[in-house]
Amino acid sequence: MGILEGKKGIIFGALDENSIAWKVAEKAKSEGAEFILSNAPVALRMGKIQELGEKCNSKVIPADATSLEDLNALIGEAKETYGGIDFVLHSIGMSPNVRKSKPYTDLNYDFFLKTLDISALSFHKVMQVAYNMNAINDWGSVLALSYIAAQRSFPGYDDMAEAKSVLESIARSFGFRYGKKANVRVNTVSQSPTMTTAGSGIAGFDSFYHYADKMSPLGNATSDSCAAFCVAMFSDYTRMVTMQNLYHDGGFSSVGVSKEIMELVKQD
Ligand SMILES: NC(=O)c1ccc[n+]([C@@H]2O[C@H](COP(=O)([O-])OP(=O)(O)OC[C@H]3O[C@@H](n4cnc5c(N)ncnc54)[C@H](O)[C@@H]3O)[C@@H](O)[C@H]2O)c1
């Protein structure tokens, strides 16, 4: 359909073909967008992002999303290449506490600060750098990926829950200011559990993947459908949507309990 024809962007967070950002890049390309791909330097060494870069005819520029220096260089280069950008995808998350299986009641606070910096503050940093450089064009669209653990408690998600709450709050606070400045809209997409490197790092992920699938009337949203939704959010068809946390979860967030789950826990 070419709904992103002429649009330029930056996509953060494609590690391998399972990454949500990878699917967004493929979909954005097929809809006519041009974009720069970015990820942490270590992900460039370990992951397959160069392969995606070749496929999408995109520059791959390393940036640690917690480093203002890296972000200034990256966003400066994007502005120089394109004149201005129309969309940004923040698809970044990592908790050292989750990675090292620290229980929520025994968190390492240095790790906790790292979780917040990588998974939430980096979203603010990306926008602050772009805002001060006037890098995003009028009616641009900025998205970050979130999860319903921002609102409800889930075992194993630990300090990532706090990070997602902060992330969603940043979308509202920055969304107001960027809207006033340049009609730039800022939203988060709260996605179903998805089989990716970050997803499967959560203890018991398989169980809550299947639980969510059985709770949701439409089943879990796949990463391909998430990509289609993100592309719609980057397009001109969603210009008046901002400061929202948008559930892309097959209905999960509105369900109390489903019959399938009741059958599973039935006791006679
Ligand atoms: N997989 C799920 O179940 C699920 C559900 C809802 C939301 N999300 C969110 O989607 C987003 C993408 O995750 P994914 O599931 O595609 O997994 P993924 O592991 O493919 O992506 C996470 C990305 O974050 C990048 N990253 C980590 N530290 C970074 C840093 N300092 N600077 C720059 N990049 C850094 C990683 O290199 C990786 O590319 C995350 O925000 C995640 O929390 C995932």
The ligand as a Tripos MOL2 file, in Angstrom:
@<TRIPOS>MOLECULE
LIG
   44    48     1     0     0
SMALL
NO_CHARGES

@<TRIPOS>ATOM
      1 N1          8.8900  -10.3400   23.8960 N.am      1 LIG1
      2 C1          7.8350  -10.0160   24.6270 C.2       1 LIG1
      3 O1          7.1210  -10.8500   25.1680 O.2       1 LIG1
      4 C2          7.4850   -8.5560   24.7710 C.ar      1 LIG1
      5 C3          6.1770   -8.1970   25.1530 C.ar      1 LIG1
      6 C4          5.8690   -6.8570   25.3160 C.ar      1 LIG1
      7 C5          6.8530   -5.8940   25.1180 C.ar      1 LIG1
      8 N2          8.1210   -6.2700   24.7450 N.ar      1 LIG1
      9 C6          9.1470   -5.2340   24.5630 C.3       1 LIG1
     10 O2          9.5360   -5.1770   23.2180 O.3       1 LIG1
     11 C7         10.8120   -4.5670   23.1470 C.3       1 LIG1
     12 C8         11.7070   -5.3770   22.2340 C.3       1 LIG1
     13 O3         11.9920   -6.6360   22.7850 O.3       1 LIG1
     14 P1         11.9390   -8.0080   21.9700 P.3       1 LIG1
     15 O4         10.9450   -8.8620   22.6320 O.co2     1 LIG1
     16 O5         11.8380   -7.7440   20.5190 O.co2     1 LIG1
     17 O6         13.3660   -8.6650   22.3230 O.3       1 LIG1
     18 P2         14.8380   -8.4450   21.7170 P.3       1 LIG1
     19 O7         15.7350   -9.0910   22.7070 O.co2     1 LIG1
     20 O8         14.8900   -8.9230   20.3330 O.co2     1 LIG1
     21 O9         15.0400   -6.8540   21.7570 O.3       1 LIG1
     22 C9         15.5370   -6.1410   22.8610 C.3       1 LIG1
     23 C10        16.5840   -5.2000   22.2920 C.3       1 LIG1
     24 O10        17.0800   -4.2660   23.2650 O.3       1 LIG1
     25 C11        18.4230   -4.0050   22.8620 C.3       1 LIG1
     26 N3         19.1970   -3.3320   23.9290 N.ar      1 LIG1
     27 C12        19.4730   -3.8030   25.1610 C.ar      1 LIG1
     28 N4         20.2600   -2.9220   25.8190 N.ar      1 LIG1
     29 C13        20.4410   -1.8580   24.9700 C.ar      1 LIG1
     30 C14        21.1530   -0.6320   25.0690 C.ar      1 LIG1
     31 N5         21.8350   -0.2990   26.1900 N.pl3     1 LIG1
     32 N6         21.1550    0.2200   24.0030 N.ar      1 LIG1
     33 C15        20.4730   -0.1090   22.8770 C.ar      1 LIG1
     34 N7         19.7810   -1.2530   22.7270 N.ar      1 LIG1
     35 C16        19.7700   -2.1210   23.7650 C.ar      1 LIG1
     36 C17        18.9420   -5.4030   22.5720 C.3       1 LIG1
     37 O11        20.1870   -5.4040   21.9020 O.3       1 LIG1
     38 C18        17.8170   -5.9700   21.7400 C.3       1 LIG1
     39 O12        17.9780   -5.6900   20.3830 O.3       1 LIG1
     40 C19        11.3140   -4.4540   24.5840 C.3       1 LIG1
     41 O13        11.0460   -3.1520   25.0900 O.3       1 LIG1
     42 C20        10.4430   -5.4650   25.3100 C.3       1 LIG1
     43 O14        10.3300   -5.2070   26.7000 O.3       1 LIG1
     44 C21         8.4460   -7.5790   24.5600 C.ar      1 LIG1
@<TRIPOS>BOND
     1     1     2 1
     2     2     3 2
     3     2     4 1
     4     4     5 ar
     5     4    44 ar
     6     5     6 ar
     7     6     7 ar
     8     7     8 ar
     9     8     9 1
    10     8    44 ar
    11     9    10 1
    12     9    42 1
    13    10    11 1
    14    11    12 1
    15    11    40 1
    16    12    13 1
    17    13    14 1
    18    14    15 2
    19    14    16 1
    20    14    17 1
    21    17    18 1
    22    18    19 2
    23    18    20 1
    24    18    21 1
    25    21    22 1
    26    22    23 1
    27    23    24 1
    28    23    38 1
    29    24    25 1
    30    25    26 1
    31    25    36 1
    32    26    27 ar
    33    26    35 ar
    34    27    28 ar
    35    28    29 ar
    36    29    30 ar
    37    29    35 ar
    38    30    31 1
    39    30    32 ar
    40    32    33 ar
    41    33    34 ar
    42    34    35 ar
    43    36    37 1
    44    36    38 1
    45    38    39 1
    46    40    41 1
    47    40    42 1
    48    42    43 1
@<TRIPOS>SUBSTRUCTURE
     1 LIG1         1 GROUP 0 **** ****
